[in-house]
Amino acid sequence: MGTALVPLGHHQAHKRAWRRLVQTARLCCGVPDYDNYVRHVLEKHPDREPMDYKTFFRERQEARFGGKGGFRCC
């Protein structure tokens, strides 16, 4: 095996698997996936302008933790 290169098909499969693993880890930790959001808006809602990252992150945090009143426990 030594210096043999990984076939391109395997490289692409590993790259795709790594992206999914990172995305899953981010979602488990509560970090929203901005790239997927932008892709979705551009493909499905071409008449809308995607939010910038800061606005997107704030909106996702408010949706997850309950608005501007701070964090809530239940």
C-alpha positions as CSV (number, residue, x, y, z in Angstrom):
1,M,0.0,0.0,0.0
2,G,2.8,2.5,0.9
3,T,2.8,5.3,-1.6
4,A,-0.3,4.2,-3.6
5,L,-2.8,6.9,-4.2
6,V,-6.4,6.6,-3.1
7,P,-8.7,6.1,-6.2
8,L,-10.7,9.2,-7.0
9,G,-14.0,7.5,-6.3
10,H,-12.9,6.6,-2.8
11,H,-11.7,10.1,-2.2
12,Q,-15.0,11.6,-3.2
13,A,-16.9,9.1,-1.0
14,H,-14.7,9.9,2.0
15,K,-15.0,13.6,1.4
16,R,-18.8,13.3,1.2
17,A,-18.9,11.2,4.4
18,W,-16.7,13.6,6.2
19,R,-19.0,16.6,5.3
20,R,-22.0,14.7,6.5
21,L,-20.2,13.7,9.8
22,V,-19.3,17.4,10.4
23,Q,-22.8,18.5,9.6
24,T,-24.3,16.0,12.0
25,A,-21.9,17.0,14.7
26,R,-22.7,20.7,14.3
27,L,-26.5,20.0,14.4
28,C,-26.0,17.9,17.6
29,C,-24.2,20.8,19.2
30,G,-26.8,23.3,18.0
31,V,-24.6,25.1,15.3
32,P,-26.8,25.8,12.3
33,D,-25.5,24.9,8.8
34,Y,-25.4,28.2,6.9
35,D,-24.1,26.7,3.6
36,N,-27.1,24.4,3.4
37,Y,-29.4,27.3,4.2
38,V,-28.0,29.5,1.4
39,R,-28.1,26.6,-1.1
40,H,-31.7,25.9,-0.2
41,V,-32.8,29.6,-0.5
42,L,-31.0,30.0,-3.9
43,E,-32.5,26.7,-5.3
44,K,-36.0,26.8,-3.8
45,H,-36.7,30.5,-3.3
46,P,-34.9,32.4,-6.0
47,D,-37.0,35.5,-5.3
48,R,-35.6,35.8,-1.8
49,E,-32.2,37.2,-0.7
50,P,-30.4,34.8,1.8
51,M,-29.7,36.3,5.2
52,D,-26.1,37.1,6.0
53,Y,-24.4,34.7,8.4
54,K,-24.7,36.9,11.5
55,T,-28.5,37.4,10.9
56,F,-29.0,33.7,10.2
57,F,-27.1,32.6,13.3
58,R,-29.1,35.0,15.5
59,E,-32.4,33.9,14.0
60,R,-31.5,30.2,14.6
61,Q,-30.5,30.9,18.2
62,E,-33.7,32.7,18.9
63,A,-35.7,29.9,17.3
64,R,-33.9,27.3,19.4
65,F,-33.7,29.0,22.7
66,G,-36.8,31.2,22.8
67,G,-36.4,34.7,21.6
68,K,-34.8,37.8,22.9
69,G,-35.6,37.1,26.6
70,G,-32.5,35.1,27.1
71,F,-32.0,31.4,27.4
72,R,-34.6,29.3,28.9
73,C,-34.3,26.0,30.6
74,C,-37.6,24.3,29.7
